[in-house]
């Protein structure tokens, strides 16, 4: 959500009280999820670069991509 963008750009995407950071595979889903928290801002994640640099990703049974943390250097506004 727009209200969180400053913190996200400083700290990255954190799992907070969840087991993982949840990532959407398409913009439509990302916007729907983001609307639950206010005006959505969709960020792209340089996931391939993250993976190449040792970060793990998991695909949940319901098709949501999961990871433990997304550093801000992998985010694109």
DOVOSE-631873 format. One record per residue (C-alpha): residue number from 1; x, y, z. Coordinates in Angstrom, 3 decimals, padded with zeros to 6 digits. Layout:
BEGIN
+-----+----------+----------+----------+
| num |       xx |       yy |       zz |
+-----+----------+----------+----------+
| NUM |        X |        Y |        Z |
...
+-----+----------+----------+----------+
END
This chain:
BEGIN
+-----+----------+----------+----------+
| num |       xx |       yy |       zz |
+-----+----------+----------+----------+
|   1 |  000.000 |  000.000 |  000.000 |
|   2 |  001.074 |  003.578 | -000.651 |
|   3 |  001.351 |  004.289 |  003.074 |
|   4 |  004.091 |  001.636 |  003.434 |
|   5 |  006.259 |  002.488 |  000.434 |
|   6 |  008.871 |  004.559 |  002.281 |
|   7 |  009.510 |  001.779 |  004.790 |
|   8 |  009.572 | -000.882 |  002.061 |
|   9 |  012.113 |  001.041 |  000.011 |
|  10 |  014.312 |  001.443 |  003.102 |
|  11 |  013.984 | -002.028 |  004.657 |
|  12 |  012.782 | -004.248 |  001.810 |
|  13 |  009.805 | -006.599 |  001.994 |
|  14 |  009.637 | -008.192 |  005.438 |
|  15 |  007.532 | -011.183 |  006.430 |
|  16 |  006.387 | -009.355 |  009.585 |
|  17 |  004.162 | -011.809 |  011.525 |
|  18 |  003.914 | -014.308 |  008.652 |
|  19 |  006.116 | -017.292 |  007.857 |
|  20 |  007.129 | -015.843 |  004.476 |
|  21 |  006.876 | -012.812 |  002.213 |
|  22 |  004.038 | -013.458 | -000.260 |
|  23 |  004.611 | -012.506 | -003.896 |
|  24 |  002.057 | -012.300 | -006.694 |
|  25 |  002.939 | -013.642 | -010.114 |
|  26 |  000.838 | -011.052 | -011.985 |
|  27 | -000.096 | -007.385 | -011.678 |
|  28 | -003.878 | -007.936 | -011.424 |
|  29 | -003.494 | -010.173 | -008.361 |
|  30 | -000.946 | -007.825 | -006.821 |
|  31 | -003.358 | -004.885 | -007.154 |
|  32 | -006.241 | -006.870 | -005.623 |
|  33 | -004.127 | -007.869 | -002.641 |
|  34 | -002.702 | -004.374 | -002.240 |
|  35 | -006.167 | -002.785 | -002.231 |
|  36 | -006.892 | -004.499 |  001.088 |
|  37 | -004.389 | -002.154 |  002.719 |
|  38 | -005.162 |  001.150 |  001.007 |
|  39 | -004.145 |  002.529 | -002.373 |
|  40 | -001.952 | -000.171 | -003.947 |
|  41 |  001.489 |  000.335 | -005.405 |
|  42 |  002.801 | -002.582 | -007.445 |
|  43 |  006.504 | -003.274 | -007.147 |
|  44 |  008.378 | -005.658 | -009.400 |
|  45 |  010.844 | -008.026 | -007.786 |
|  46 |  014.051 | -008.954 | -009.558 |
|  47 |  013.440 | -012.573 | -008.530 |
|  48 |  015.845 | -014.176 | -010.992 |
|  49 |  018.668 | -011.980 | -009.704 |
|  50 |  017.701 | -012.851 | -006.120 |
|  51 |  017.685 | -016.554 | -006.959 |
|  52 |  021.063 | -016.307 | -008.707 |
|  53 |  022.444 | -014.643 | -005.576 |
|  54 |  021.266 | -017.438 | -003.279 |
|  55 |  017.763 | -016.515 | -002.147 |
|  56 |  015.208 | -019.322 | -001.961 |
|  57 |  011.667 | -019.212 | -003.342 |
|  58 |  008.803 | -021.622 | -002.721 |
|  59 |  005.526 | -022.067 | -004.580 |
|  60 |  002.552 | -022.676 | -002.268 |
|  61 | -000.301 | -025.042 | -003.108 |
|  62 | -002.505 | -022.059 | -004.000 |
|  63 |  000.046 | -020.604 | -006.448 |
|  64 |  001.580 | -017.886 | -004.282 |
|  65 |  005.332 | -017.436 | -004.449 |
|  66 |  007.012 | -017.250 | -001.048 |
|  67 |  010.419 | -016.141 |  000.180 |
|  68 |  011.884 | -015.129 |  003.522 |
|  69 |  012.884 | -011.569 |  002.665 |
|  70 |  013.182 | -009.263 | -000.348 |
|  71 |  015.953 | -006.687 |  000.097 |
|  72 |  015.093 | -003.278 | -001.325 |
|  73 |  017.875 | -003.499 | -003.935 |
|  74 |  015.760 | -006.111 | -005.774 |
|  75 |  012.631 | -003.930 | -005.934 |
|  76 |  011.588 | -001.890 | -008.955 |
|  77 |  008.867 |  000.763 | -008.662 |
+-----+----------+----------+----------+
END
